[in-house]
Amino acid sequence: MTFSKKSFPGVILVVAASSALVFSLQAGASGGHHEGNGKLFRSGLVGNLLTDPPIHTVTRAGAEWVIDKSSVTLSRKGKFDLRVKGLVLASTGTTGTVTTITASFFCAPDSDPVAKFVAGPVPLASDGDARIHQTVTVPSRCLAPVVLVHPNGGATRYIAVSGFTS
């Protein structure tokens, strides 16, 4: 295929317009956000083990907990979303006496015992499912963020923490 010198600017214009259209469609599909869809924090959660250390002066619960599925996110607009499925005691596969959970969001240093915010409480179903969906005030700066999940509103113990197991 050959192009004359007269048609070359038209071809360039068509290519430029097509590129602009593709770019605008991609930006529109992402909502105009940068990668991560405006998320400041995103993590999975793990149940506590009896060997887990205190985190921000909060100690782990006196029994081990496991989680089937989990996620926790914090958006730039302050949308905090925590979801757990199957958050149960490792020994019994039940939630025991835990009927509600709260979540605390901490930033470094670890010696700081004051959470940047606490979300919940929400009910913990008998099968260990729960969701906290709340608008919070986002800290202006946060190093080494961590989320602790507390049983029955008691902020002195955690049953799950942001992180992963391999």
N, C-alpha and C positions, 0 to 999 in steps of 0.2 A: 504494500500500500504506500502510495506517495502523496505528499501534501505540497501544494503550491505555496509560494511565499505569501500570497494573499490570504490563504486559509490558515496559516500557522498561528497567528494571534487568536483566531477563533478556537482552535484546538486547545491552546493554552488556557483560554478563558473557561472552556468546558471542563478541563481537568481541575482547574482551581475551584470552580463552583462545586464540582463533585466532591472534592476533598473537604471543602467547607461544610457541605451538607453532612457528610459522614461524621466529621468532628462534632458538629452540633447535635446530631442524633445520639452520639456516644455520651456527650455531656448531659443531655437531657435524660438519658436512661439512668445516669448515676445521680440525678438530682442536683448536678452542679457541684457536688462535694468532691473533696480529694479522696484518694484511696482510703478505704476503711469506713466510708460512708459517714464521716463526722464522728467516729468513735475515738474517744480519748483513751479508753481502757477496755480491754477484752481479755477474758480468761476463762478457763475451766475451773472447777472446784474439786478438791479431794477431801474425803473424810479424814478425821483426825486419827492418829495412831497414839498409843500410849507412850511412845518415845518422842513425840513431837515437842518442841520447846515452846516456852511462852513467846507470844508475838505481841508487841506493844503492851507488855505486862499482862496480857490476857492468857490464861492457861488453858490447855486442852481439857476436854471433858474427861471424866473418869472411866469411860468405856470407848472402845473403838467404833467408828462410824464408817460406812461405805456409801458410795453414790453410783448409780447406774449411768445417769447422764446429767450434765450440768452446763450452765453458761452464765456469765455475768458480764455486763457491758455498762459503760457510762459514756453518754454522748456529750458533745460540746454544748448542747442546749440543756443539759442537766437531766436527761432521761436515764434513769438507773433501772436496769432490768436484770433480775436474778431469777434463774429457773433451775429447779432441781427435780429429778425423777429418781425415785428409789433411794432417798436419803434415809438409811435405816441403821440400826445397831448391827454391827458385824456378827455378834454372838447369837442374836435371835431373829434377825431379818424383819424386825418390827421397829416402830418409832418409840416403843416403851411409853414413858410418861410425857414425852415431848409432844405438845399439841400445837405450838406456834414457833415461828423463827423470826429473828431480826437479823439485819446485816449491818456491819460497821465498816466504813471505808477509812483506811489509815494511809498516811504518807510518812516517809522517813523524816527524822531518825527513829529507829525502833524503840528508843528510850522514851519517845513521846506517847503517853498513855491516852491522849485525847483524840477521839475519832473526828475526822473532818465532817462526817455526817453519819447518821444511823437511819436505816430504812426499815419499814415494817412497824409493828408485827403483822404477820399474815399466818393463816392457818397452815399447819402441816398435816396433810391427809394421812390416813392410816397406812397407805402404801408408800409414804415418804415423798409425795409430790407437793410442790409449792412454787409459787411465783410472787416475787415482789416487783411491782412496776410502779415507780414513784418518781416525781420530779424533785430534784435536789439542787442545792447550791454547789456548783462546781468550784473546787479550790483553784486559785489563780496559778498555783505552781504545786506540783506533786512529784516527789522523787520516790522511787520504789513503792508504788501503790500496792496495797494488799487489802483484801476483803475477808472479814471473818464472819461466819454464820453462827449465831448464838441460839441456844435452846430456851424456849419459854421466856424470852425477853431478858434473860440474865446475861448481862454484858461482861461478866467476870470469867466466863468459860466459852470456848468455841467447839463446835462439832464438825465444822468444815472450814476450809481456807482456800483462797485462790492459789492455784498451782496445777501441777500435773504429776502423773506417775507414768513411768515408761513400761 
